Amino acid sequence: MKALSFITLLLLIIGSLGAVDLESYEFIDKLLSLTSPQEPKIFEDAVIFTAGGQYKKVGIAFLHEDFAKIHQFRKLFVPISDSAEFDEKSKTAPETLRDSGIMFFVYTVPPQVKTLEYRLVFDGLWSPDPYNPKRKFNAKTGIEHSVAPLPAHRQPALNDELPFDGIAFSYRGKNSGERITVAGDFNGWDPFMYELKETEQGLYTLAIPLPPGTWRYAYYRNGEKFVDYSNAAQEYKRDGSPVNVITVK
């Protein structure tokens, strides 16, 4: 009964979150397991975003909504003890909860969204998500966006329809099961954002929609940089390291 009362109170605080099953213990456990702000996490068809509680207001805006709407985060309250009772009459129980110091937002991803790019708003100041290392420089907006994961069944496949005047990166390796990523001046040389998928043994591929222009890139194997030897077009960065060059017409 006490556990059910706490869940009822938590739902009153959270409110409605669309298609997410808020009454499931899995969702409650997911929230209560948060001990600090972290990268966005997937839950069912939704993504949980977190931020530090030192801000008065935290919002999030998405590229697919043209950044026109700012969704507000909420404070995450956690139980002080299992012995506290829930007051059904007042619908409040201040002695049962404490502020965790974490703010959160749960977003149900629309079915038409293929890439979830976003920016956070901290007390009116727009910023990439400092808790998420996955970022992408957007040539259209001219700024850096954070990139959130999508539920597994929503991940675009190589042959999905893409806004695609871009590049299909491909690497043929000797071994299976390697982690191969690609980075370039199209994503601020972030070596973690784009991971190639092993489509057959030793063959890793990834399609990235890029606007027309000349782009420099390199591959990374388990975080160690190396050039694409199948592409003879190479040049050197300012630090003297070689990179590949490719042109999107």
N, C-alpha and C positions, 0 to 999 in steps of 0.2 A: 504493500500500500504506500509506504514512504517513497519507494522508487517511482511508483506511478505518479504520486503527487509531485515529485520533483520534475518529472518529464512534462506534466501538465503546466507547471510554472514556467519551465524553459520554453515551451511552445508559445505561451502567452507573450513572453519577451521577444521571441524570434518572429512570430507571425507567420504569414504564408510565404512559402518559397516555391510556388508553382508545382512542378511535377515531382519534386523530391519527396520521398516518403519520410516525413519528419517524425512520424510516430514509431519508426523502427529503432530498436536499440542500437543497430549498426550506425545510424546517423548520429545519435546521441554520443555513442562511444567515440566516433570520429572527431566530434567537436571537443569532447572532454579530454581527449588524448593530446590536444594541442598544448604545448608548454611554452611556446615562443612563436613569433611570426616566422613563416617559412614559405617555400615555393608553393604555388597553387597545387591543390590536390584534387583528384577526380573522385566524385561520389555519384554512382549511377550515371544519369545523363547530365550531371551538373559538375561545376568546378568550384571548390572552396578557396577563396582568397583571404589572406590574413594581413594584418598590419599591427604596429605597436600601438599601445593604448595611451601614449603620451600626447597624442594629438586631440584637439577638440572635435574635429570632423575629418573623416577620411572618405573619399569617394573614388569611384572607378568609372571610366568611360571607354567605349569600345569603338574600334575602327569601323566595323560593319554597321554601326549606328552613326557614323560620321562624327563621333565624339560630341554629338548634340545633347545627349542625356547623361547626367552624372548620377550613378546609383550609389546610395549611401551605405557605408559599413555600419555594423552594430556592435555594441560591446558584448563580449562573451563573459557570462557569469557562471561560476562553478559553485558546487555545494561546499559549505563550510564543514558540515558533518552529516552523517547518515541519521542522526538522532533528531534533527529538527523536523517539526511538523509543518505542513502546508495549510494555511488558513483559507478554506474554500470560500468563506464569506467575503473577505477583503480582496482575495485574489493576489495578495502580496504576502511575502514572507521575508522581510529584510534580514532577519536573523539567520536565514538558511543559505544565503548566497553571498559571494564576494566577487568583486571585479577581478578578473584574471589578468588584466593588463594587456589583453589581446582584443583587437577588433576584427570582425570578419564579415564577409559577404558571400552568399551562395548564389551562383548564376546558372540557370538552366539554359544550356546552349541550344539556340534555334537550329532546326534540322538543316537549313540551307547554309549554315556557316561552315566553311572548310578550314579557315585559319582564325584562331582567336587572338587577335592583337589588341592591346589595351594600354592605357596609362592611368596612373593613380593621381589623386588630387589630395594633397596634405594641407589642410587649413587654407585652401585656395591656391596652393602652389602645385602646378602640374609637374609630374616626374615619372620616369620609368619606375617599375616596381623594384625597390632596392633589395627585396628578398628573393627575387627571381633572376638568376644569371642568364636566362634565355632571352635574348633581345634581337631585334632586327631593325636595320636602318631602312625606312620606307622612303623611296625616292619620290613618291607622289607628295607626301606631306613634308618631306625634308627633315624629319626628326626621327629619333630612335623610339621604337615601340617595344614593349614587353610582349612575349609570346607565351600563352598558356597551353597546357596539354589538352587534348580532346579525348573523350571516352574512346576506348579501343575500337569499337565498331564504327566510330565516326572518323577515324583517321583516313585521310585521302590516300588512295592507292596511286601507284605510278601513272596509271592510265586514266585516272579520274579527270573530269573536265576541270581545267584550270584557266585562270586569266593568263594564258600561256604564250607570251613571246619570250621564251626563256630557254633554259639549259637542262638537259638530262645528263647529270654527272654520272660517270661510270668508272669503277675501279675493279680490275681483275687481280686478285691476290692469290698467294699460294695456299693460304690456310682458310678454313671455315671458322666461323664464330668470332671473328675479329670485330672490334668496334672502330669503324671508319667514319670520320666526320669530314666536312668540307667547310672552309671559311674563306672569306675574301673581303674586298672593300664594299661588297653589297650588304654585309652584316657587321661591319666594324671589326672584322677579324675575330669574331667570337667562335672559338673552336668547339663549343658545346651545343650550339643551336641546331645545326643541321646534321643529322646522322643518316648515313646511307643504309639501306636495307639490303640484306643478303637475299637476292631473288633466286639464285641458284648457288651451288657450292662454289665458294670463292669469288663470286661475282656480286658486287655491291653497287646499287644504283639509287639515285634520288633525283626527282624532277623539281626544279626551283623556278618559279616564274620570275623572270627578270625583264625590266624594260630595256629597250634598245640602247646600246652603248658598249664600251670596252670595259671589261671587268677583270680583275686580278684575283687569283684564288690559289689555294694549296689544300692538300689533304692532310689529315691527322690520323695516326694509328695509335689508339690508346693514349691520346694526348700529345704524341710526338709528331712534329711537322715533317712532311715530305712532299716533293713536287710530283705532279702527274706526268710520268715519263711517256705516256701515250700522246702527249701534247707538246710538240717541239717549240711552241711559242712561249718563251720565257723571258723574264727580265728580273732585275734585282731591286729589292726594297732599299730604303735609306740605310737600314742596318746591315746591308750586304747579303741578306738571305734571298735565295732564289724563289720566285713565284711563277705561276703560269698565267697566261693572258688568253682571254677568249672574248669574241665579239658577238653580240646579239644584234642582228640586223632588223 
